């Protein structure tokens, strides 16, 4: 039997699972196959193309459980698309005329890698699918098993992505403090911008977690700090229709009655309209290697602030973004359990030479299995008909309509 050698990488944006997933893979291999050599490519697919790797030493194996305590990635991330040769050349990762897929395949072969674990979102794992297909078509003996990481929870057909539960919980903690800014000045509008390019799940889940966190708080009657000040007055998602005039009138009534208004908005809400507006004005919108709008340059929260502040007669308005705070957190207990189940399955699948992405398959009644790469896609919309979201909207008192 040929000697096995395992490599792993993390890629894309951060999520509260990367460090734990790396630790979980190291722990599991150390338990079931302690003689297998382990390495990690630094900064995702960039490390594969450049041959930049970290050998997992005996000491690192012994201390791997510590990684469950950390946020970020212990091996670094990047956004590299192996089928975008022009971008790879521009960034100095391959030479002009080289096929990045071939460069990656040759690097893995020369490094003696027989198993590759990719930890990332839809872009990371669709790139893994491209790589796995190239390897299979060109006779490379290598198994690729991905783990689904994204705070957006928008990977098809996976029910729950790693890190999303934690991001919602930490985003709620973030806004619990920010909400106190309502006492800083009369007629304050606070907009909480939450991550979620195409999917509103995280915004909705963060709003729900925030209301659950604050629902049992006790207050002293007569002061400004009360249940109403801690409430949410609107939630806007990419999946929802948006009527500016109607919402402005509703929020003005809230502002007139309470002296403040609180809005949770997904960074992808009204994104297409905002991009079209700015392109029509002659602006060039920046995009990443995957063709996605660089959403941090759009400032969706600022757009909502600009639309609403005057219409509701806010004397003070501010936008607060929980994204980097939330996505950089260590995994919570719910995610730690999910991570362990997925890393255990990932190792089992890899040793059995089954390629794919681990996850609870929505097409198979939520069964945890290694899902075939061709079925992995991004941009899964949040189902606004789900029961808990309807309950959230009832609590807020906001009517909503699907986009």
N, C-alpha and C positions, 0 to 999 in steps of 0.2 A: 504494500500500500504506500502510495506517495506521501511524503511528509507534508503535513498541513501547516499553513501560515496564514494568520488572520490579520487583516487591516481594518481600520475603522476611520470614519471621517464625519465631521459635522459641517453643515453648510446652510446658507441662507441667513435669515435674521435669527436673533437669539430667541429662546423660549425657556421657560422654567423647567427644563427636563434634560437639557443637553449634558450637563455635568453628571447628573444621576444616571442617564442612559449609558454614558461611557463607563462610569463606575460599575453599573449593572452588568454590562457585557464582560468586563474584565473579571468580575466576581464569578460570573457563571462559567466562563471558560476555565477559570482556575479551579472550580469545583468539579466539572465534568470532564475536562480535558486539559489537565495542568501542564502537560508537556508541549502543548501547541504554542508556538511563538506568536506574540502579539505586537503589532506596531500600530501607530496612528499617524495619518497624514495631516500635517499642519495646515490649517486654513483651508479645509475642504478640498475641492477638486483642484484648486491652485497647487496644493501640496503634491497631488498626484502628478500633475503636469511637470512640476519642477523637481520632483524626486525629493521633496522635503518631508522627512518622516521622523517620528519619535519612537524609539524602542521602549516598550513597556517592560521595565526591569522588575526583578523580584521584589524590591522595596515598593515600587509603584503598585504592584499587585496586592501586597499586604496592606497597603494604605488606601486601596481603592474605595472601601466603604466611606471614607471621609468625603468623597466627591458628592455623595447624596446631600451634603450640607450646603453646597455652593450653587450660586447662579452662574450665568455665563457659560462659556465652553472652555474646558481645560486644554483643548487642542486647537481652538481657533476656527473661525468661520470665514467664508467669502461667498460671493455670488458669481459663479462661473458656469456658463452653459457650454457644454462640450460640442454642441452642434453649431455654435456661433463662432466660426473660425476667425472672422474678421475682428471680433472683440478680443479673442484670445491672443491674436497677433498684436493688436493695439496695446494690450497690457503686458506684452513681453513674455507670455506664457508658452507660446509656440512660435516657430519661424514661419515666415511667409511661405505658403504652399503646403504646409503640413496640415494633416487632419488631426484635430485635437483628440478625437476618439481613438485613433491609431496610436498617438503619442501616449495617451493614458493606458491603453491596453498593453503597449510595449513596456511601459514603466512597471505596471503590475506584474507582468510576466518576468521581467528582469529582476524584480524584487522578490520573486518566488511566492507571490500572494496567491492563495487558492480560495480564500473567502474574503469578501469585502462587505462591510456593514456601512450603510449610508444613513445618517440620522438627519432628517430635514423635512421640509414641507413638500408641496406638490412639485415645485421646480427642482428641488434636490432629487426627488424620487422619479420624476419623469426623465431627468438626466441620467439617473441610475438605470432606468429602463432602456434608454438609448445605448448606454454603455453595455448593459447585459446583452442586448440584441446584437451589438457589434461583436462582442466576445464570442457569442454562440455561433454567429455566422462565419467567423474567421478562425474557428478551431481552438480558441483559448479555453483551457480547463479552469473556470473560475465561477464560483457561486456568489451571487449578489443578493443580500437581504437588507432591506431598508426598514427603518422605524419612522413612524409619522410624527413629525414635530411641527406644530404651528399653533400660535395663540388664537388664530382666526377660526380654527376648527372647521376648515372648509375643504378637506380632502375627500374626494369621491373614491370609493364607497365606504369610507371609514367613519364609524359612528362617533368616536371620540379621539381627537388627536392629543398627543402628549403635550403637557404644559398649559393647555387652555383653561382647565379648572383653576390652576394656581393663578394665572394671569387675571382671571375674573375676581378672585378673592383679594389679590394684592391691589388691583385697581380700585376695589371698594374701600380698602384701607386708605389708599391715597386720597380718595375723594372725601372720606370722612373728615379728614383734616381740612381740605380745601373748602368744604362747605361752610366752615366757620367764617370764611371771608364775607359771607352775607351780612355779618355784623359790622364790617369795616366802613360802610358808607350806605346812605339811603338809596333805594331804587337800584340795587345791584343785579346785574345779569351775569351769571356764571355758566360758561359752556365747558363741559367736560368732554374733550375729544378722546375717543378710545380707538385702538387699532382695529382694522378690519377693512381691507381694500374692496373686496367684492361681497363679503359676508358680514351680516350684522350680529352673528351669534355672540361675539365677545362683548359688544356694547350692551346687548340685552342681558347677558349673563352677569355683567358687572353691575348693571342697574339693579338686578334682582339681588345679588350678593350685598350690595350697599343697603338696600331696604331691609334685608334680613339682619344685617349687622346692627342697624340703628333702631329696629322696631321696638326693642325692649328698653331703650334708654329712658331714664327717669329725668324729669325736668322740674324746675322750680317755677310755679305759676307766677305770672306777672313779668318775667324777663323775656328778652328777645330770643334767647336760645330755647327753642321748643320744637315739637315734632314737625310743625309746618316748615320751619327753617331747614330741617333736615330732609325734607321731601324732594321729589323729582317732579318737574312740571311737564317735561316733554322728552321723548326718545325718538331719534331719527336714524333710520337704517337704510342701507342701499336697496333693501327689498320693499321699502314703503314708498307710496306716493307722497308727494310733498306739495302742499298748497300754501305758499308764502303768506298770502293775504289772510287766509283763514287762521293759520297758526299765529300770525302776528296779533290778530285781534284777540285770540284766546289768551295768549301770553300777556298782552297788555291788561286784560282783565285780572289776571293773576297778579301782575305787578301792582296794579292800582289797589287791589284788595290786601295784599300781604307786604308789599314793599320790596319784594325780591322775586327772582325767577331763576330756575335751575334747569339746564338742558343737558342731556347726554346725547352725543352725536358720534356716529361711526365715521372714521376718516374717509370712508368710501361713499358716504351719503351725498347725493347730488354731484358726484365726482365727474361724470360724463358731461353734465351741463356746465360745470365750472371750467373744465378743460376746453370745451367748445367755445365758451365765452372768451377765454384768454387767447386761444388760437385765432379767433375771429379778430381780436385786437392786435394781431401780428406777433404775438409772443411765441417763441419756440419752447415747447414743453420737453423737459429732459426725460429720457427713458433709460431703463437698465438693460442688461444683456439679454433679458428674457422678453423685452418689448413692453414691460410694464411702466406706466407713468411713475416717476420717482415721487412718491406720494408726499414725502416730507417737504417737497418744494411747492406743493399746492396749497397747503394750509386751509383745509376744509373748515376747521373750527373758526378761523379768521373770517372766512366767507360768511358763515352763519352769523357771526358777531356783527359784521358790516350790514347784513340784511336786517337784523332784528333790533339792534341798539336804538336806532332812531325811531323805528315804528312803534316800539313799546315805551318810549320815553325813559330809557335807562339813563341814570346819571353816571353810572360806572358800569363798565363791562370788562370781563376778562375771559381768556381762553386758557384752560389748564389741560395739559396732555399727560396722561398716565402711562403711555406706551412703554417708554424706555425703563421707567421705574418697575412696571409690572413684568415685562418680558425678561428682565435681568434677575428676577428673584429665584431662590432655590425652590425646588418642587415641594408642594404641600403633601399631606398624608394621602389624599385621594390620588394625586398624580404618582406618588411613590409606588402605590399598589399597582397602578396601571402600568408604570414603567417596568416593574419587576415581571409582570405577566408577559409583557411584550418582549423584553430582553431574553427571558427564558425561552420563549417560542422562537425568537430569532436565532439563538444558538442552536436549538434543536433542528430547525429547518436548514441552517447552514451546514451542520454536520451530516444531514441527510441529503445534501445537494439540491435543496428546493429553493429556487430564487423567488423573490417577490417582496411585498411589504406587509409586515405584521399589523393586524388591526381587527376590530370587530366589524365583520362584513355585513353591511346593511341589507345586501341582497340575499343573505343567508341567515336572516333572523338574528343578526347581531353576533354570530358565531366568531370567536377569536380564531383566526387562521392566517396563513401566509397568502395574501391576496396577489393574484397574478399582475405583473407589471403593466400590461396593456390596459388594465381596467382603472389604473390610478390616474386621476385627473384633478385639477385644481378648480377653484371658483365655485364650490358647492354653496348654493344659497341657503340661508337660514330659513327654516320652515316657520313662518309667522303664525301658522295655524296650531302650533304646539300649545298644549294646555297651559303650561307655566307662563308663556308669553302673553296669552290672553288675560291671565290673572294679573300679570304685571301692568298691562295697559289699563285694566279696570282699577287697579290701585292708584295709578297716576291720574286717571280720569281723562285719558286721551283716546279719541277715536282714531282708528287707523285703517288704511286701505292698501292692499298689495300694489306694488308698482306695476 
